[in-house]
Each structure stands twice: as structure tokens, then as C-alpha cells.
Amino acid sequence: MADTQTELLVGGMTCASCSARVEKKLGKLTGVTAAVNYATGKALVIHPVDVDLADLVAAVESAGYSAEPAVPPVVGGSPDGATLSDEREDEHTRALWRRLVLAVGLTIPVVFVSMVPAAQPHGWPWLVLALTTPVVTWCAWPFHRAAAVNLRHGATTMDTLVSGGVLAAYLWSVWMLLAHGEHGHFYFETAAAITTFLLLGRFLEARAKRRSGAALRALLDLGAKDVSVLRAGVESRIPIAQLRVGDLFVVRPGERVATDGVVLEGASAVDASLLTGESVPVEVVVGDEVTGATVNTSGRLVVRADRVGADTQLAQMARLVEAAQSGKATVQRLADRVSGIFVPVVIGLALITLLGWLLTGHDVESAFVAAVAVLVIACPCALGLATPTALMVGTGRGAQLGILIKGPQVLESTRAVDTVVLDKTGTVTTGRMTVLDVVAAEGESTYRVLALAGAVEAASEHPIARAVAQAAGDRLAPVTDFRNHEGRGVSGRVDGLDVRVGRADFLADADADAGLGPARLPATLVAAAEAAQAQGRTPVWVAWEGAVRGVVVVADGLKPTSARAVALLRGLGLRPILLTGDNAKAAVAVARAAGIPDVDVRADVLPAGKVEAVAELQRQGRVVAMVGDGVNDAAALAQADLGIAIGTGSDVAIEASDLTLVRGDLLAAVDAIRLSRATLATIKGNLFWAFAYNVAAIPLAAFGLLTPMIAGAAMAFSSVFVVTNSLRLRRFRPVDRG
């Protein structure tokens, strides 16, 4: 039976062990697998079609949490400007702030009175009790409630540790006050300070998590909110949701393009920097495609809507980013498993600490303080936040730069990659023919050769013809008596001259027709043509009035950034290999221009051969990344350990890849690998801090070297450190394109 996918919004999770419990509950359903992300509060569930939403929600609720279908990303923002999950996050943050403000206001005098003897009036413990009680009850209520819910379902989480530590310190102090009056040893300040520090940590964590998802929200907000449509010749303003495929809409200077479409009227420069990271505006004319959310910088455009709503490129980008943020890397799954068993282990360690101190002759108070410190210091918050926060920030920053990472496993793939296979056409080269040189016969000008050739070629649809016509410019003389000589060339009359453009044998035949014979190809032009062919380029011969007058050299030109990108890939420790279906001469010429040695060129390779070429490298022990853009690259992208699709290419290639580059140049591939490695390095740093912190701190607390108050502060700020460290990825900068 086919599987389907459902995304749930899970409420009530407070730590990584919560997400592990929800995963476990969902996994008990037949055929169901789930990835629950504590940082995003979402569960990505893959399940058979006969398992419906009610079954999934019931499973989550049986673990003590709430669940409902997640609202898909809305391009342009929701009508009221925020999604349901955004509103809940904001309300959660505001609630934490209210509790934190009261906790700070009451804890400061509690600590001051408790620790400064000169500030202690008669009966001061009762005053401190009165001030502490609201802190450990109302302010700490989120911890107590979560602990109670989990205990009711037979589970323990970090809230169990926090609630247990706070209540233990408070109840001990109340008992001491009732039993010994003012002469007891009290820990009211410890209970109040632990609560305040942990609330501060939770508040800062909530704010930072909101910021870490800001890239996705910013991406969605790029979309236009309304649009000027042309219907029956009348222009009217409507909400973007009412736009339909086939509608014509107007984009004035300074406005955003409402959706993906084709320009029907006008010419302008479109700024796509917010969507692709490319800083230079792109010129568009009639017939060119434009992408929704890009900005029209100059002229008025009339555009036909081709894709709307969820089908637009912006919406697809948002889905990819959200899917990547919802997934889990292998390292995160390890951290979640550790968090799942960590809490009961810590409770056991706290009991061992208590018994150990008592059995070694220490008093009950010292044993109690050490045990509470162990409970508080060991909370594995940082462990649960280490991976998802870095993943959220990294993938969000990638989206801002036009780099779409399909899932967290992609990050781990980039770590091991040592070879990059580059498709030639459309990846290293522009994918379209361009004029590289014009050579004129003695007595002729290159300008005249190109102008006459371009005038005739303008009537042809052949890619080489279009390249020659484009190079000749806009003001071309009209052509009459145009004829297309299939596979050989074209001819026509321009300014009263009989012009022929095409292969050498076609022009030689023209000389023979004029009674001049085929040997009339000038030696200088023959040499130029042979030099061009040796470099894998195509010579186009030009003749008029029965004489050969010049050669136009055409080739699929190297992209301006390709050579620099290849050098940077080498700098990252990668070996670039050029793979193409073109002939060896053309392939070697492009490789040399890009800085790739001849030995790393694979030419005359069919689509099936591309898969075999990647597989052969893998059999040699290499970990291969493949960069391509065409339909014929899709299988090789899927075969590679890491598939990178140029986003200007085909949908099939993009679907088969792990990484999609919205920009169509190789420097984006360099940025993608750099960003992936930076994100993975941040995850590793976070995990090291979280593990090292707990491993080092628990023994210190057990041996009485940390007070519960210091333990609470350290635990709270370890989580803040991890999230803040992840936010550094927002400062990731792409390579200079100058």
C-alpha cells in the first residue's frame, strides 16, 4: 500500500526527550515513521494511506502532547500577516516574558535578604517564603505542569529534573523553617534563582528559535500581496490569491512581479537578488520568463501568469526549505536517543549522590544540596537544540542566497565529498552558442562580414544562426529570397548582394556555381577555421557575390564565473572532473579554459554513460558530487553521493538532486558546499559543547563543587550559547563575484 506524508504541529514539547517520546509513540503505529523536530515544533510523519489524521493525533496525545495539521507555507504571507504557528510562538514568548518579569522582581530581594545578614530583619525567613512562593508556583508552573503531564504518562523529561530540583529546595526550606524557625538553613534563594535562570534561558531560547526561522518567513514574505490584472482591457487591483493561470498582469517600475510568467509587452531589468542572491539585475524583453517576487527596476511590463500559488518557484523554494528544517540528520538522531534515556539516568545519579554523601558521613543538608545540583545541572536542553537550530539557520541562510538544501542528510554528504563531476553544457558553459571571433579575408572588414552574415541568419531558428544574428546587433538589413539549405547553411539577398552563410563545402559549391572552382577558400581563412576546430569551436563561413569573405567562429562559451569556481573547488579539497556528451576537442578546450586538466575530462558520454562514469568513480573509492542542469543529468545526479542541480535547468534534474542552486553559475555550487560544511561544523560544535558540558558538570555537582543556584544559571546559559552559536550562520557570506 502506498505511503503518504503528513506534517503535524505538536504542542507542549519542552525538550529533546519530548520529541523522542512523540517519535516513539508515532512509530508504534503500523507502517509509520516520524521525525519530530523540537526546534520547529513539527512532526514529519510518513504513513500508509489507511492511517488517517485522527490516528496520528491520538498517538501524539497519548504521549501527553497536542497535535494538529501544520499549515503549509503561504507565499506573500497569510491574510492577517502571520501563520497560526507564528501566533502561538509569539504568545508563548509573551507568556514566558510575563513570568520572567515577576520572577526577577521577586528573586532579587529574596537573594539579597538571604545572602546579606545586615539586610535581614526579624522574621526575615517568613518574608523570603512569601516572596519565593509565587516564583516557585506561578512562575515555575510551565515546568511543574510539563513534569506532571509526563509523569502521568509514565515518562520523565528535563522538566522533571527542573521541577524536582526547584520543589526539593523549596519544600526543604519550608520544612526547616517550620522545624527550626529562623535558625534553620534555608534554600529559598536557590529555588527562586533556579526558576528565574531557567525562565530566562527559556525566554532567550524562544526568541532565538523565532529568529532562526526568520529566513523562511522572510522568503515567504517576498511574494506580492496584490496585483494589477488586465481583464477585457481594464486594469484592476486584486489580491494575489485571486490571480489565475493565463491572466495578464501589469508590473510597474519598483513593483514586485506577482507570479511566474512570460513577458508579453515591454522591456526592463529585473532584480532577483532577494530570491537568488545575484546582485546584477537581469534584462528581460518580450518572450522572456520572469519569476514571482523579483523586482521590476525600470520599464512597464505586461506579463502572462504561467504558474500561481503553490506551483511558483518561490513556493517550491519555501517547501524545500521547510522540508529540510523538518528532517533530522544522523547526528541529531543520536542526540535525541541520548536525551531520551538521559533524564532517568540523571535521576538515578542524583539518588546515588544523595546516598553517597549520607553513607560517607556527611549531613543530610549537604547530601541534599549536592543531589539537587545534579538534578539541575544535567538538564539536556542544549543537547536537543544543538542540531535543529543550526539546521534551521543554515538552510534559511541558504534560501536567501539561492541555495536550497533538501534535507539534513545532505549536510553530512558534503563532509565526505572529494570529487565534483561537472556537466559541461549549461553548467560550466552558458549552454547557448555565442560568437567568439570574426576573421575577414584580405580587403574586407570584420564588421561587414558579421553584419551581412547576421542579416541572413536572422531569418533562421538554428542556435548557431541565432548566435550570429545576436552578435550582429539589432539594426540588421532586411533579407529577401531567403532559403534554408538543410544541414549546410542559408542564403538570401541583402542590400542587393547574394549572401551565403554555412559550411565550407556549401560555399565551395557556390564558387563552383560561379565558375570559380572549390579552391577559392582563402588560406588565411582556412587556417583560422582549422584553429577553431582544433579548439572544439565551430567555424561559420560567409560569402557574397561568389567569393568567400570571412569566417565567424561560434562556440558554447564558458560562463564568466566557471574558471574561478573550479579554482575555489580545488581550494576546498575537491577534484573537478568535466563530463560531457560533446566531442573530445570541444570538451578539452572548455576544460583548459576552466582550469581542469585533460586527464580529468570525460567526453562523448551518453546519458547512460554519465551514470556509469559516476559509478566508476565511486568504485574507485571516491565520494562524488555531481553538478548538472539537464534532463540527461537526472540519473547521474541521483547516482552521485551528492546531487547538485543548477536551478535554471530542468525540473527533472532539480527533482533528482540533493541541492538546488537557483543561480545558474558554479560559484553557487562553491557557496553551497561552503555553507553545508559551515552548518555541519556548527552542529558538531554545538553537540561537543552540550555533551562536554553535561559530562564535566555532573561530577562537579555530585562532589559538591557546584551550588544548585550556579548549576541553574549554567544550565540555562548552555542552551542560550548553543542557539546563539547557531545564529552566527546568518552572517555567512558568499564568495566575492567580482
ZAMARGU-4260 file (C-alpha; in steps of 0.2 Angstrom, whole numbers, plus 5000, padded with zeros to 4 digits):
<rodrens>
0) 5000/5000/5000 | 5007/5017/4995 | 5013/5029/5009 | 5009/5047/5011 | 5016/5061/5021
5) 5008/5072/5035 | 5015/5087/5044 | 5009/5090/5062 | 5011/5104/5073 | 5015/5097/5090
10) 5011/5107/5106 | 5018/5105/5123 | 5036/5099/5119 | 5049/5107/5131 | 5065/5097/5127
15) 5073/5085/5115 | 5067/5070/5126 | 5049/5076/5122 | 5052/5075/5103 | 5060/5057/5106
20) 5044/5052/5115 | 5032/5058/5102 | 5043/5049/5088 | 5042/5033/5098 | 5023/5034/5100
25) 5020/5038/5082 | 5032/5024/5077 | 5021/5011/5086 | 5008/5013/5073 | 5009/5000/5059
30) 5020/5006/5045 | 5023/5024/5052 | 5039/5033/5053 | 5041/5050/5060 | 5054/5064/5063
35) 5049/5076/5076 | 5059/5092/5077 | 5059/5101/5094 | 5066/5117/5087 | 5052/5119/5075
40) 5038/5110/5085 | 5034/5100/5070 | 5032/5081/5066 | 5035/5075/5048 | 5025/5058/5048
45) 5026/5046/5033 | 5012/5033/5035 | 5001/5021/5025 | 4986/5029/5017 | 4974/5019/5028
50) 4982/5028/5044 | 4972/5044/5045 | 4975/5060/5053 | 4964/5056/5068 | 4976/5041/5072
55) 4991/5051/5071 | 4984/5065/5083 | 4978/5051/5095 | 4995/5044/5096 | 5003/5061/5100
60) 4990/5065/5113 | 4993/5048/5121 | 5011/5054/5124 | 5004/5069/5133 | 5005/5082/5119
65) 4994/5091/5107 | 4994/5089/5088 | 4985/5097/5073 | 4989/5098/5055 | 5003/5110/5051
70) 4998/5125/5040 | 5008/5124/5024 | 5019/5140/5020 | 5009/5154/5012 | 5018/5164/4999
75) 5016/5183/5002 | 5011/5179/5020 | 4994/5174/5027 | 4980/5187/5025 | 4982/5193/5043
80) 5001/5193/5041 | 5005/5178/5052 | 5003/5159/5052 | 4995/5150/5067 | 5011/5143/5072
85) 5019/5160/5072 | 5005/5167/5083 | 5007/5153/5095 | 5026/5156/5096 | 5023/5174/5100
90) 5010/5171/5113 | 5022/5158/5121 | 5036/5170/5121 | 5025/5184/5129 | 5019/5172/5142
95) 5037/5167/5147 | 5041/5186/5147 | 5027/5189/5160 | 5033/5175/5171 | 5051/5181/5170
100) 5047/5199/5174 | 5038/5193/5190 | 5052/5180/5194 | 5066/5193/5193 | 5056/5206/5203
105) 5054/5194/5217 | 5070/5184/5216 | 5082/5199/5218 | 5075/5204/5236 | 5075/5185/5240
110) 5093/5183/5236 | 5098/5200/5244 | 5090/5196/5260 | 5095/5178/5261 | 5114/5182/5257
115) 5116/5199/5266 | 5115/5197/5285 | 5114/5215/5288 | 5098/5216/5277 | 5089/5203/5287
120) 5075/5210/5298 | 5067/5200/5312 | 5057/5186/5305 | 5065/5188/5288 | 5063/5169/5283
125) 5044/5172/5283 | 5046/5187/5271 | 5058/5177/5260 | 5045/5162/5260 | 5031/5175/5255
130) 5042/5181/5241 | 5048/5164/5235 | 5031/5156/5234 | 5024/5165/5219 | 5041/5161/5210
135) 5041/5143/5213 | 5022/5141/5210 | 5016/5153/5196 | 5032/5157/5188 | 5038/5139/5188
140) 5021/5132/5183 | 5027/5128/5165 | 5040/5116/5172 | 5028/5108/5185 | 5014/5106/5173
145) 5025/5098/5160 | 5033/5086/5173 | 5016/5081/5179 | 5009/5078/5162 | 5024/5067/5158
150) 5024/5058/5174 | 5005/5054/5171 | 5011/5045/5155 | 5025/5036/5164 | 5039/5047/5157
155) 5052/5059/5163 | 5059/5074/5154 | 5070/5089/5158 | 5055/5097/5166 | 5055/5083/5178
160) 5073/5087/5183 | 5069/5106/5185 | 5053/5104/5194 | 5060/5091/5206 | 5075/5102/5209
165) 5065/5118/5212 | 5052/5109/5223 | 5065/5100/5233 | 5074/5116/5238 | 5058/5125/5242
170) 5050/5111/5252 | 5066/5108/5261 | 5067/5126/5266 | 5049/5126/5272 | 5052/5111/5282
175) 5067/5119/5290 | 5058/5135/5294 | 5043/5125/5302 | 5055/5114/5312 | 5069/5126/5317
180) 5062/5144/5315 | 5074/5157/5310 | 5089/5146/5314 | 5087/5133/5300 | 5097/5133/5284
185) 5086/5139/5270 | 5087/5137/5251 | 5073/5149/5246 | 5085/5159/5236 | 5091/5143/5227
190) 5073/5138/5222 | 5069/5156/5216 | 5086/5159/5207 | 5085/5142/5198 | 5067/5146/5192
195) 5072/5163/5186 | 5088/5157/5177 | 5078/5144/5168 | 5064/5155/5164 | 5077/5167/5157
200) 5085/5153/5147 | 5068/5148/5140 | 5064/5166/5135 | 5080/5169/5126 | 5079/5152/5118
205) 5061/5155/5112 | 5067/5172/5105 | 5082/5164/5096 | 5072/5150/5089 | 5060/5163/5082
210) 5075/5172/5074 | 5082/5156/5067 | 5066/5153/5057 | 5066/5171/5051 | 5074/5166/5034
215) 5059/5156/5029 | 5047/5169/5034 | 5056/5182/5025 | 5057/5171/5010 | 5038/5169/5010
220) 5035/5187/5013 | 5044/5191/4997 | 5028/5187/4987 | 5017/5201/4981 | 5001/5204/4992
225) 4991/5211/4977 | 4992/5213/4958 | 4986/5224/4944 | 4977/5212/4932 | 4971/5216/4914
230) 4954/5209/4910 | 4944/5214/4895 | 4957/5228/4893 | 4953/5235/4910 | 4966/5236/4924
235) 4960/5232/4941 | 4969/5228/4958 | 4965/5211/4966 | 4973/5201/4980 | 4986/5189/4974
240) 4976/5174/4979 | 4963/5178/4965 | 4976/5178/4951 | 4973/5163/4939 | 4985/5155/4926
245) 4983/5164/4910 | 4979/5181/4917 | 4988/5196/4911 | 4995/5207/4924 | 5005/5224/4924
250) 5021/5226/4933 | 5027/5245/4935 | 5044/5251/4940 | 5048/5247/4958 | 5034/5234/4960
255) 5037/5215/4963 | 5032/5203/4949 | 5017/5195/4956 | 5020/5177/4950 | 5030/5166/4937
260) 5026/5171/4919 | 5031/5177/4902 | 5033/5195/4897 | 5021/5199/4883 | 5024/5218/4882
265) 5038/5230/4887 | 5057/5228/4892 | 5065/5231/4909 | 5079/5225/4921 | 5073/5213/4934
270) 5082/5212/4951 | 5081/5195/4958 | 5094/5197/4972 | 5082/5194/4986 | 5077/5177/4978
275) 5094/5171/4970 | 5107/5181/4979 | 5113/5188/4962 | 5116/5206/4963 | 5116/5211/4945
280) 5098/5215/4938 | 5094/5204/4923 | 5087/5212/4907 | 5070/5205/4901 | 5061/5208/4884
285) 5046/5201/4876 | 5046/5182/4877 | 5057/5181/4892 | 5052/5172/4908 | 5051/5181/4924
290) 5050/5174/4942 | 5037/5179/4955 | 5044/5190/4970 | 5058/5198/4959 | 5058/5217/4957
295) 5055/5227/4941 | 5068/5241/4941 | 5064/5251/4926 | 5051/5249/4912 | 5032/5244/4912
300) 5029/5225/4909 | 5014/5216/4904 | 5016/5198/4910 | 5005/5182/4907 | 5004/5171/4923
305) 5010/5154/4920 | 5011/5147/4937 | 5002/5153/4953 | 5001/5149/4971 | 5009/5133/4976
310) 5016/5130/4959 | 5028/5145/4959 | 5046/5144/4961 | 5045/5154/4977 | 5033/5142/4984
315) 5043/5127/4979 | 5058/5135/4987 | 5049/5138/5003 | 5043/5119/5003 | 5061/5113/5001
320) 5067/5124/5015 | 5053/5119/5027 | 5056/5100/5022 | 5075/5102/5026 | 5071/5110/5043
325) 5059/5097/5047 | 5071/5082/5044 | 5084/5075/5055 | 5102/5072/5052 | 5110/5056/5059
330) 5120/5066/5072 | 5103/5073/5079 | 5095/5056/5080 | 5110/5051/5091 | 5107/5066/5102
335) 5088/5063/5103 | 5091/5045/5108 | 5104/5051/5122 | 5091/5064/5128 | 5078/5050/5129
340) 5087/5040/5141 | 5097/5054/5150 | 5084/5060/5162 | 5080/5043/5171 | 5099/5041/5172
345) 5101/5058/5180 | 5088/5055/5192 | 5097/5039/5197 | 5114/5049/5198 | 5105/5061/5210
350) 5099/5047/5221 | 5116/5039/5221 | 5124/5056/5225 | 5112/5058/5240 | 5116/5041/5247
355) 5134/5043/5243 | 5135/5059/5254 | 5125/5051/5268 | 5135/5035/5268 | 5151/5044/5269
360) 5146/5053/5285 | 5140/5069/5278 | 5125/5078/5285 | 5108/5077/5276 | 5109/5095/5271
365) 5125/5093/5261 | 5119/5077/5253 | 5103/5086/5248 | 5111/5101/5241 | 5123/5090/5230
370) 5108/5080/5224 | 5098/5095/5219 | 5113/5102/5210 | 5115/5086/5200 | 5096/5087/5195
375) 5098/5105/5189 | 5114/5104/5180 | 5110/5089/5170 | 5095/5095/5160 | 5099/5091/5142
380) 5091/5107/5134 | 5107/5111/5124 | 5108/5093/5118 | 5091/5095/5110 | 5094/5112/5102
385) 5112/5108/5095 | 5107/5102/5078 | 5089/5109/5074 | 5094/5127/5077 | 5110/5126/5067
390) 5100/5117/5053 | 5086/5130/5053 | 5098/5145/5052 | 5109/5136/5039 | 5095/5131/5027
395) 5087/5148/5029 | 5103/5157/5025 | 5105/5146/5010 | 5087/5150/5004 | 5092/5169/5005
400) 5107/5165/4994 | 5098/5154/4982 | 5104/5138/4989 | 5090/5125/4993 | 5096/5110/5004
405) 5083/5096/5003 | 5087/5088/5019 | 5099/5087/5034 | 5107/5071/5027 | 5114/5082/5013
410) 5125/5091/5025 | 5133/5075/5031 | 5136/5070/5012 | 5146/5086/5009 | 5158/5082/5023
415) 5165/5067/5014 | 5164/5073/4996 | 5181/5073/4987 | 5176/5073/4969 | 5165/5085/4959
420) 5159/5079/4942 | 5153/5094/4931 | 5142/5093/4917 | 5148/5104/4903 | 5133/5112/4894
425) 5123/5124/4904 | 5134/5121/4919 | 5152/5125/4915 | 5147/5134/4899 | 5132/5145/4895
430) 5123/5132/4886 | 5120/5143/4871 | 5131/5147/4856 | 5140/5164/4856 | 5151/5172/4843
435) 5169/5171/4849 | 5179/5178/4834 | 5176/5185/4817 | 5190/5184/4804 | 5189/5193/4787
440) 5198/5190/4771 | 5210/5202/4765 | 5202/5219/4760 | 5186/5215/4770 | 5181/5222/4787
445) 5175/5210/4801 | 5160/5222/4804 | 5154/5220/4786 | 5157/5201/4787 | 5147/5200/4803
450) 5133/5212/4798 | 5129/5203/4781 | 5130/5185/4790 | 5119/5191/4804 | 5106/5198/4792
455) 5104/5181/4783 | 5105/5171/4799 | 5091/5182/4807 | 5079/5173/4797 | 5084/5156/4804
460) 5079/5147/4820 | 5095/5137/4821 | 5105/5140/4838 | 5121/5145/4828 | 5111/5156/4817
465) 5103/5165/4832 | 5121/5167/4840 | 5127/5176/4824 | 5112/5187/4822 | 5113/5192/4840
470) 5131/5196/4839 | 5127/5207/4823 | 5116/5218/4833 | 5098/5225/4832 | 5100/5235/4816
475) 5101/5222/4803 | 5097/5225/4784 | 5082/5216/4778 | 5084/5199/4769 | 5075/5193/4753
480) 5074/5177/4744 | 5079/5168/4760 | 5082/5149/4758 | 5087/5136/4771 | 5099/5123/4764
485) 5096/5109/4777 | 5111/5105/4786 | 5123/5115/4776 | 5118/5133/4778 | 5107/5148/4772
490) 5107/5160/4758 | 5097/5176/4753 | 5099/5194/4746 | 5105/5208/4757 | 5107/5226/4751
495) 5107/5219/4733 | 5121/5206/4737 | 5119/5187/4736 | 5125/5181/4753 | 5128/5163/4758
500) 5132/5158/4776 | 5136/5140/4781 | 5149/5126/4780 | 5164/5127/4769 | 5158/5114/4756
505) 5142/5124/4754 | 5152/5139/4750 | 5164/5130/4739 | 5149/5123/4729 | 5144/5142/4727
510) 5161/5146/4720 | 5159/5131/4708 | 5142/5138/4703 | 5150/5154/4699 | 5163/5145/4688
515) 5177/5149/4701 | 5180/5131/4707 | 5181/5125/4725 | 5199/5131/4728 | 5194/5149/4731
520) 5194/5147/4750 | 5207/5160/4756 | 5222/5152/4765 | 5221/5164/4780 | 5203/5159/4782
525) 5206/5140/4781 | 5220/5142/4794 | 5208/5152/4806 | 5194/5138/4803 | 5206/5124/4807
530) 5212/5133/4823 | 5195/5135/4828 | 5190/5117/4825 | 5206/5111/4835 | 5199/5121/4850
535) 5182/5112/4848 | 5174/5128/4841 | 5163/5129/4825 | 5168/5140/4810 | 5154/5148/4800
540) 5159/5153/4783 | 5152/5169/4774 | 5152/5173/4756 | 5144/5185/4744 | 5144/5188/4726
545) 5153/5172/4723 | 5168/5175/4734 | 5172/5169/4752 | 5174/5184/4763 | 5176/5178/4781
550) 5174/5166/4795 | 5163/5168/4810 | 5169/5157/4825 | 5155/5151/4836 | 5155/5140/4852
555) 5146/5137/4868 | 5156/5149/4879 | 5162/5147/4896 | 5152/5156/4910 | 5161/5171/4917
560) 5162/5163/4934 | 5167/5145/4929 | 5186/5146/4930 | 5186/5155/4947 | 5173/5142/4953
565) 5184/5127/4948 | 5199/5135/4957 | 5189/5138/4973 | 5183/5120/4972 | 5201/5114/4972
570) 5204/5125/4987 | 5190/5116/4996 | 5200/5100/4993 | 5189/5093/4979 | 5194/5086/4962
575) 5184/5094/4947 | 5180/5082/4933 | 5172/5088/4917 | 5158/5076/4910 | 5150/5079/4893
580) 5142/5071/4878 | 5152/5083/4866 | 5167/5078/4856 | 5184/5077/4864 | 5191/5093/4856
585) 5177/5104/4862 | 5177/5096/4879 | 5196/5098/4881 | 5195/5116/4875 | 5182/5120/4888
590) 5191/5111/4902 | 5208/5120/4899 | 5198/5137/4899 | 5191/5132/4916 | 5207/5126/4923
595) 5203/5107/4923 | 5217/5095/4917 | 5215/5085/4901 | 5216/5069/4911 | 5200/5074/4921
600) 5189/5076/4905 | 5176/5063/4900 | 5169/5066/4883 | 5157/5058/4871 | 5147/5052/4886
605) 5129/5047/4883 | 5116/5050/4897 | 5118/5032/4902 | 5136/5033/4902 | 5136/5048/4914
610) 5128/5036/4927 | 5142/5024/4923 | 5155/5037/4924 | 5149/5042/4942 | 5148/5024/4947
615) 5165/5020/4941 | 5172/5035/4952 | 5163/5028/4967 | 5170/5010/4964 | 5187/5019/4965
620) 5183/5024/4982 | 5178/5042/4978 | 5164/5051/4986 | 5156/5060/4971 | 5146/5076/4970
625) 5138/5079/4953 | 5133/5096/4946 | 5121/5096/4931 | 5106/5105/4924 | 5098/5095/4910
630) 5086/5080/4909 | 5100/5069/4904 | 5109/5073/4920 | 5095/5067/4931 | 5100/5049/4933
635) 5118/5054/4936 | 5113/5067/4949 | 5103/5053/4958 | 5118/5041/4957 | 5130/5053/4964
640) 5133/5054/4983 | 5128/5072/4982 | 5117/5079/4968 | 5118/5097/4964 | 5106/5104/4951
645) 5108/5121/4943 | 5091/5129/4946 | 5090/5137/4928 | 5089/5119/4921 | 5075/5106/4920
650) 5063/5101/4934 | 5068/5083/4932 | 5086/5087/4936 | 5080/5098/4951 | 5069/5083/4957
655) 5084/5071/4956 | 5096/5082/4966 | 5100/5085/4984 | 5105/5103/4982 | 5097/5115/4970
660) 5105/5131/4965 | 5093/5145/4960 | 5108/5155/4952 | 5114/5147/4936 | 5133/5148/4939
665) 5146/5137/4948 | 5151/5149/4961 | 5134/5145/4969 | 5140/5127/4970 | 5155/5133/4979
670) 5144/5143/4991 | 5133/5128/4994 | 5147/5116/4999 | 5155/5130/5010 | 5138/5133/5018
675) 5134/5115/5021 | 5151/5112/5029 | 5149/5128/5040 | 5132/5122/5046 | 5139/5104/5049
680) 5154/5112/5059 | 5142/5122/5069 | 5131/5107/5073 | 5147/5097/5078 | 5152/5112/5089
685) 5135/5113/5097 | 5135/5094/5101 | 5153/5095/5108 | 5148/5109/5120 | 5132/5100/5125
690) 5140/5084/5128 | 5156/5091/5136 | 5145/5102/5147 | 5135/5088/5155 | 5149/5076/5156
695) 5160/5089/5165 | 5147/5097/5176 | 5138/5082/5183 | 5153/5075/5193 | 5157/5093/5199
700) 5139/5094/5205 | 5140/5077/5213 | 5155/5081/5223 | 5148/5097/5229 | 5158/5109/5219
705) 5143/5117/5211 | 5129/5125/5221 | 5111/5122/5214 | 5110/5141/5210 | 5126/5141/5200
710) 5120/5125/5192 | 5104/5133/5186 | 5112/5148/5179 | 5125/5137/5170 | 5112/5125/5163
715) 5101/5139/5156 | 5115/5148/5148 | 5122/5132/5140 | 5106/5132/5129 | 5107/5150/5125
720) 5125/5148/5120 | 5120/5134/5108 | 5107/5144/5100 | 5117/5159/5099 | 5131/5149/5091
725) 5119/5143/5078 | 5114/5161/5074 | 5131/5165/5068 | 5127/5156/5052 | 5116/5171/5047
730) 5132/5180/5044 | 5138/5168/5031 | 5144/5177/5016 | 5145/5170/4998 | 5161/5171/4988
735) 5165/5188/4980 | 5159/5188/4962 | 5170/5202/4957
</rodrens>
